[in-house]
């Protein structure tokens, strides 16, 4: 049974008689379209940690998974891998739950996805520069 309207995200109570009280969608019909693809959400998180969460409409959760994965990689490789794999699972599961109506539906924002990718590229460049400066400093300067 749906707990949230797939169109507007309003909570559906048992006494609502299968009609959304907010937007009037007839929940007995299977006409409404499930926009979230669990496969795409999981693939996005596989390609870039946190991108699947942004696809599911949660930018802050996506940034959290990205930063958690980066910190995990710096601590040791294994914690980063654990956060990354859990992020893939979380993106897949969340989109499936949205489609089933068990959690509120969130729209995918292409703008948020583009900003997230640019943010990820920026962090990668900054980390590359910091690592290069650290290695250069550890080696005692440029080789002669």
Residue pairs with C-beta under 8 A, 6 or more apart in sequence:
1 101
2 12
2 27
2 100
2 101
2 102
3 11
3 12
3 101
3 102
3 103
4 10
4 11
4 12
4 101
4 102
4 103
4 104
4 105
5 12
5 20
5 22
5 23
5 25
5 27
5 101
5 105
6 25
6 32
6 34
6 98
6 99
6 101
6 105
7 20
7 23
7 25
7 32
7 105
8 20
8 22
8 23
8 25
9 104
9 105
9 106
10 20
10 21
10 22
10 23
11 104
12 20
12 27
12 101
18 26
18 27
18 28
19 25
19 26
19 27
20 27
25 32
34 98
34 99
35 105
35 107
35 108
36 55
36 56
36 95
36 96
36 98
36 99
36 105
36 108
37 95
38 91
38 92
38 93
38 95
38 96
38 99
39 92
40 55
40 95
41 52
41 55
41 56
41 91
41 92
41 94
41 95
42 52
42 88
42 89
42 91
42 92
43 52
44 51
44 52
44 54
44 55
44 91
45 51
45 52
45 53
45 65
45 84
45 87
45 88
45 90
45 91
45 92
46 52
46 88
48 66
48 116
48 117
48 120
49 65
49 66
49 68
49 69
49 83
49 84
49 87
50 61
50 62
50 63
50 64
50 65
50 66
50 69
50 87
50 116
50 120
51 62
51 113
51 116
51 117
51 120
52 62
52 87
52 88
52 90
52 91
52 92
52 95
53 59
53 61
53 62
53 64
53 65
53 87
53 90
53 91
53 94
54 62
54 109
54 112
54 113
54 116
55 91
55 95
55 108
55 113
56 91
56 94
56 95
56 98
56 106
56 108
57 105
57 106
57 107
57 108
57 109
58 94
58 106
59 109
59 112
59 115
59 116
62 116
63 116
63 119
65 83
65 84
65 87
65 90
66 116
66 119
66 120
66 123
68 83
68 87
69 80
69 83
69 84
69 87
70 80
70 123
70 127
71 79
71 80
72 78
72 79
72 80
72 81
72 82
72 83
72 84
73 79
73 80
74 80
94 103
97 103
98 104
98 105
98 106
136 142
